Amino acid sequence: MAKPLNSGLYQRTKVSILKNTTPMVSRQAQLCEYMSVIVTNAKNRISYAIVKSLGQKGINVFTSDFMPFSMAFASKYSKGHFLYPSPFEDQKAFIDSIIRNIHRLNARVLIPVFEETFLISKFKERLSKHVRMAIPDYEQILTTHNKDKWLPIAKKLSIPVPQSFTIAELKNYREKIKELHFPVLVKPKQGGGAWGILLINSVKELGSLFEGETYMGLPLERFFVQEKINGHAYCVAMLFNQGELKGQVVYRQLRDFPVSGGQATLRVSVDHPQLAGYFQKLLTELNWHGICQADFQVEQETGIPYLIDINPRFWGSLVQGIASKVDFPYLLYKIAIDGDVKPLNGFEKNVMTRWIGGDIRGFPHYFKQSNNKAKFIKDFFALNTGKVTYDDFDIKDLLPFLTWGIDSIRKIIKYRTLKPTTHDSLEGIWE
């Protein structure tokens, strides 16, 4: 198992605190620094946002992943890092590695980031004997990650959702196809980040799909058909502590990648009480604990917000909350350490954030659509660091962005495609 970088620095910090050799630093700050945290999935910008948030507050943060070339490893806010076995290939070895490193680093808190959160929640009882966490129970995760399970709950609570059918319903009862208003979307029951979504424009196209037994090499029963809502994408992110709301942010997606409705690359925080009210109602019903995020589509003609997707883990636009004065990583850390935090009253509106890596990949599409191409190029490549907060770029911490860039080029060359597959297991089944 790889040893953490800067392990000597960690040891010096630890000794300094124990001997109290820095009288100019408050005891509270020393204690905060000694409470180290392990953050997983260091390869992505979400983890990097968490590392920055905590590291800037003097908390010792150790990053981890199963990929050796991960961007958060390179951050100046990472005290060190270690590699764990892939949680998607060897669950037991992954959990054993996490526990071993919790003790080796004297970590007080574990913050999982992406789909490994599901596995950590599954083994929550075992892990809780070694470290503090603030994550949902596994049954809560299964409910919100599986559209088959949360759609009926949303309907019961009178939260608008798009008309949806299982593949079996449409194959066995062909008359139901007449109820569809094309175009429709074929979507995975479990998945995220626009993975596995297919636009169907006609009955004929849908019939062609049904002729096979698989889609993307996976059984058709893993997918369902949903009406496409034409409108604008909005998102709501919330933090709960045992069923009680502690903080929230609402934002609108201005640009996406993939451009057909993927993750936001440019967003702005907005006021939309109806969206927040719907999502709070759902999470309260589930007695939620930890963070959660939802995607809504606000129909252009009617203004009705439809709940589209739920992410029971950290989400791609995490920086939006932090920049809008709702520091989800730190609040989550405080709940894990202290048991609770004071509820926040609102969030800052009209705050802009941007994911440069995704924006660059979507540039050809948005450039082609622009009416004033010269102005678009000027605005697109203007960093505006004083007005816009970035997911993956920080002039004071450049190595993570450079690491991401080099790794992206390496994958393009290795896989001989401009769209290399993700390292994460979005196509996995959780049950």
TAZI-V274208 format. One record per backbone hydrogen bond with DSSP energy under -0.5 kcal/mol. CO is the residue of the C=O (numbers start at 1). NH is the residue of the N-H. Records with the same first field share a line. If there is no record, write none. Layout:
CO=NH, NH
This chain:
4=7
6=10
7=11
8=12
9=13
10=14
11=15
12=16
13=17
14=18
15=19
16=20, 21
22=25
26=30
27=31
28=32
29=33
30=34
31=35
33=60
34=36
36=108, 109
37=39, 62
38=111
39=64
41=44
42=72
44=48
45=49
46=50
47=51
48=52
49=53
50=54
51=55
52=56
54=57, 59
55=58
59=61
60=37
61=79, 80
62=39
63=82
64=42
65=84
66=68
68=70
70=73, 74
71=74
72=75
75=78
77=61, 79
80=63
82=65
86=89, 90
90=94
91=95
92=96
93=97
94=98
95=99
96=100
97=101
98=102
99=103
100=104
101=105
102=107
103=106
106=36
108=132
109=38
110=112
111=40
113=314
114=117
115=118, 119
116=120
117=121
118=122
119=123
121=124
123=127
124=128
126=129
127=130, 131
132=110
137=141
138=142
139=143
140=144
141=145
142=146
145=147
146=149, 150
147=151
149=153
150=154
151=155
152=156
153=157
154=159
155=158
158=160
160=307
163=227
165=225
166=170
167=171
168=172
169=173
173=176
174=177
175=178
176=179
177=180
180=182
183=228
184=200
185=187, 226
186=198
187=224
189=147
192=195
194=197
198=186, 200
200=183, 184
202=206
203=207
204=208
205=209
206=210
207=211
208=212
209=212
213=220
215=218
218=215
219=222
220=223
222=189
223=167
224=187
225=165
226=185
227=229
228=230
229=231
230=300
232=298
233=253
234=296
235=251
236=294
237=249
238=292
239=246, 247
240=290
241=244
244=241
246=344
247=239
249=237
250=270
251=235
252=254, 268
255=265, 266
257=263
258=261, 262
263=257
265=355
266=254, 255
267=353
268=252
269=350
270=272
272=275, 276
273=277
274=278
275=279
276=280
277=281
278=282
279=283
280=284
281=285
282=286
283=288
284=287
288=243
290=240
292=238
293=311
294=236
295=308, 309
296=234, 298
297=299, 306
298=232
299=303
304=299, 306
306=297, 308
307=162
309=295
310=312
311=293, 313
315=318
317=320, 321
318=321, 322
319=323
320=324
321=326
322=325
324=348
326=328
327=331
328=332
329=333
330=334
331=335
332=336
333=337
334=338, 339, 340
335=339
344=346
351=269
352=389
353=267
354=356, 391
355=359
356=360
357=361
358=362
359=363
360=363
362=366
363=367
364=368
365=369
366=370
371=373
372=376
373=377
374=378
375=379
376=380
377=381
379=382
381=383
384=387, 388
387=352
389=354
394=397
398=402
399=403
400=404
401=405
402=406
403=407
404=408
405=409
406=410
407=411
408=412
409=413
410=414
411=415
412=416, 417
424=426
425=428
